[in-house]
């Protein structure tokens, strides 16, 4: 049949030979051929033979006099007129082989010699030595204050993940007196920008493309997070075969980008404009989405309109200036506040050497001019008002459906409640006859974290059994915790999707499921053992991902998460196996499950005004299992 099958080695060899023989004229000829179906519409260019097909789509009911109206004539005219416009070729962009010249980094090391310090932890684990490599991860600090964690994960071959965390997030907007939304919009501005040092945004983007780097910058309620995915091998090589010149590794490339983000990032107005457009679109989309809007309304009631946990409205977005966004983000970028975690198929010693050179040579006083002094205390979520409330919401949508929510107060991921007390303290106070062994178990820093994960699994199983299987009221019922780490307190959220007619019954069934967990049908040993298997299996599967390791290491050396330390990883299995049904029953009482404390909501769609859809034109949308809904409550 004319096909030739090759091994990967043969394919690579033939591709390399083909690339060596290609010329600029070959590339231009291929490009002209690809574009010939469009180029032929220009009076000055000869196009391809044959028919060209153009397809356009517009909403129903557009006035023929409107500019948005599209028919065959207007479409062909628009295409023809566009093809008569002269196109100016863009100037070639010189892509840097390296962002930081060797002599520049040598000068930085000489002027600010990097120093390793041992790791320090708040969970009771002894500090680590500054010159030792340990397993499963190596945890240290640099002399400038940056916390470092490195782990080897060969499961993802030739790939790595780096996470930079700056605690603060939208909580810092309120705590440090910045304008509402400044931190979030500033983080997105960094994502949309990328110029630093002598390089333009386009040059940095192409550098990242050449070195296969993916960068994602996010701001949530409690931190600013920058994630990098990168190859751990040599990339951006020049030439082929014997003439090849090796480029720097993806690991070194990502270290250069991280350094420049901290010390030399350039803030640009056009990046701010794209950031604002993103948030305007996000807010406008939220207003048209049943699930997201209902979540937003219940969050408004639970937080008493606390802006840290709500979407940013259009007026607020428009009011943020570049200087306000810059000051907010850069106030979080002091080296002493940063934590960097690296995991992947890498040589730990080599990575530590790169960290030492590129990040250790950053002066400790970097970005001090932006820093705002504030008391370093753990922030908290607002206590929900009492009694709880019920919300009914209708949203115009052609797809008839409903969504229901049940929410209430809960501890954060490490067992801290909004009032500053802990799960361990509550359990100790209630179970006064606990043995010394039980007291020691429940005093472990990981106890509450594991207990909450097991409770989440058990509640999800009960919801599936009761609401879906037994009562057949829904095709999707889900229980989750918001899971804040740096803020005291959190919320739980039960999400139910159902038909409009069954939404109220599904909501009541969810409340009934939560109530019976406390009294009618408490947690059994079978429930616990089943949940343990799920949690352990998930942990083992996730442990093959480098991103999971960076998530585990993030916060281990951070004082604002006092119970998270090396024990959170090394003792995980032991703590899971030690949990009993009584433990979980006691922890369950720290949640706001009383009927009077619950916040509930039902969102339903209604047919848009004036819409007349024949039954034969209705296209039913299948239910989406496990769909992630937006909003602060979902974590």
ABEGO torsion letter per residue (X at the ends): XGBBBBBAAAAAAAAAAAAAABBAAAAAAAAAAAAAAAAAABAABBBBBEBBBBBBBBBBGBBAABAABBBAAAAAAAAAAAAABBBBBBBBBBBBABABBAAAAAAAAAABBBBBBBBBBAAGBBBBBAABBBOABBBBBBAAGBBBBBBBBAABBGBBBBBBBBBGEAAAAAAAGBBBGAAAAAAAAAAABGBBEABBAAAAAAAAAAAGBBBBBBBBAABBBBBBBBBABBBGBBEBEAABBBBBBAAAAAAAAAAAAAAABBBBAAAAAAAAAAAAAAAAAAAABAAAAAAAAAAAAAAGGBAAABBBBAAAAAABBAAAAAAAAAAAABAAABBBBBBEBBBAAAAAAAAAAAAAABBAABGAAABBBBBBBBBBBBBBBOBBBBBBBBBBBABBBBBBBBBBBBBBAAGBBAAGBBAAAAAAAABAABBAAAAAAAABAAAAAAAAAAAAAAAAAAAAAAAAAAAGABABBBBBBAGBAABBEBBBBBBBBBBAAAAAAAAAAAAAAAAAAAAABBBBAAAAAAAAAAAAAAAAAAAABAAAAAAAABGAABAABAABBAAAAAAAAAAAAABBAAAAAAAAAABBABAAABBBBBBBBBBBBGBBBBAAABBBBBBBBGBBBBEAAAX
